[in-house]
């Protein structure tokens, strides 16, 4: 038989757990309730984007969500992918043209590139050869197993998403030939 102090402790722990679970339930329910401006995280149009944290050329870690407030083209690519490499010329032109633009839901345009190369030197050589000017060049050497590739459902390369200043996906699976028209439609 349990002594009274152990029984009392057991009841107190049970009450704390019940209160804690109830508070969590209320908080979660409150966040999802009507009138909330929070959006579901995912990769469908209108969703809030999953975050990406990847390594830059300098070895610094760059975070996608740090660019909130700007329109961001997220690019997934590899140095050996000729279509992605060909697209860099047009992307760089659009970056230079719209980097200071005013949009419906944000200011400025930037590109956040995630290379899925496993060899950093091949990636660096491709960046130099392509002569891209946007600063957010990153790599995740886990390649197709990278968290960002999984979160963004990358199943082919190159793959592009346009994100507004609120961090929501405006367009996905973009063809670079259509990108300028998509950008123009989002201008203020």
N, C-alpha and C positions, 0 to 999 in steps of 0.2 A: 504494500500500500504506500502511496506517495505521501510524504510529510506535507504539512500545510504551507511551508515557505516555498517548496518546489511547485506545488499546485498553484500558488499565488503568482509565482514567476511565469509559469506556463500560461496562465490566463492573461497576464499583462502582455506577454509577447504576442499572443493571439489577437488581443485587442489592437495593439500597435500595427500588426500586419494588416488587419482588417481596415483600420483607419487609413493606412498608407495606400492600400489597393483602392479604396474608395476615392481618395484624393486624386490618385493617378487617373482613375476612371472619369472623374469629374473634369479634370484638366484636359484629357484627350477628347472627351465629348464636347467640352466648351470650345476647343480649338476648331473642331470640325462643324460646329453649329452654324446656323444661318447667319448671314451678315459678315462672315469672316472673309478676309481678303487673301487668305492663304490658298495656295494652289498645290495640287497634287504634284509630287516630285516624279518625274519620268521623262520619257523622250517623245511623247506625243505632242503635237502642236497645242500650245496653250499651257502645257505643264511647266512647272518650275524645274530648272535643270538640276541634275545631280552635280555635285562639285567635282572638280578635277584639281589635283595637286600633282604637278609633274616637274621634272628637273630641266632647268634652262642650260644654255651653252656654258654659262659661267659656273654651273654647279649649284645655283640658287634654286629654291623651290618656288614655282609660280602657281597661284591659285586662281581658278576661273572666277569664283565668286568675288574676288577682289576687284574685278572689272565691272561690278554692278554699277549701273548708271549709264553705261555705254552700250551701244549695239556691238555685238561680238559675233564674228563668224568663227565657229569652232570647226577645225579641220583635223581629220584623222588621215594619215598618209604614211608611206614608207619611201625611202630613197630609191628603191628599185622599181617603183610604180611610175611608169612613163606618163600616164594620164595626170596623176597628181603633180608631177614635175612640170608638165606643160601648163597646167592651171596656175602655177605660181606667178607667171608673168601677168596674167589678167588680175589675179588677186592683189598683186602688188600695185598695179595701176589703180584699182578701186580703193585700196587702202589709202594711197596718197591723195586721191580725189575726195574721199569722204571722211577722212580721219578727224576733221574738225566740224563735221556737219551736225545740224540740229534735227533730231528725230521726234516722232510722236511721243515716244516713251523713253527718251534718253538723249544723251549728247555724245558725240564722237563715235567713230567706227574703228574697231580694231579686229585683228585676227589672232586667235589663240590656236596655234598649231601643235598637234600632238603626233610626233613620229612614233611609229610602232617598230622601228628598227631595233634589232638586237645588237648591232655594231655601231657604237657612238661615232667612230671615225667615218663610216660611210654616210651617216646622217650629217656630220659637220661638213664633209666634202660636198654633199648635195646642196646644203645651204649656201656655201660659198659659190658653187657653180650657178645656182639659180638667182643669186644676188637679190634676195628678198630683203625688204627694209622694215617690215613690221617686227616689233621687239619681242613678242610673246612666242618664241620658238622653244618648244620643249620636246622631251623624249621620255618614253617609258619602255625600257628594254625588256619588260615582261611580254611585250608584243601583244599577241591576241589574248593573252591571259591578264593583261593590265586591267586594273579595276575600272579605269575610265572607258576602255574598250568594251568591257562587259556592261557597265552602267549605261553607256550610250548605244548599246546593241549594235556594235560595229561588226558587220558580217561581210563587208566588201570595202575596198579602198579605191579611190578616196571617198570619204564620207563627210558631209558638211551639214551643219546646223546653224541657223541664224537666231540669235537670242537678243531680246530687247533689254532696255535699261532696268526692267523689273526682274530680270533673270528668267524670263519665260521664253519658251521656244516659239518663234514666229513662223519659222519654216524649217523643213528638214528634208534630207535627201536631195539637196539642191544641185542642179546642174550649173556649173560656173558660167555658162553662156546666158543663164537666166538671172544671175546674181544682181546685176546692175538694175534690172527692172524691179526686182524684189526690194532692193535698197531704196530706189526712188519712191516706191509705194509707201515706204515707212518714213519718208522725210516729213518734217513739220511744215 
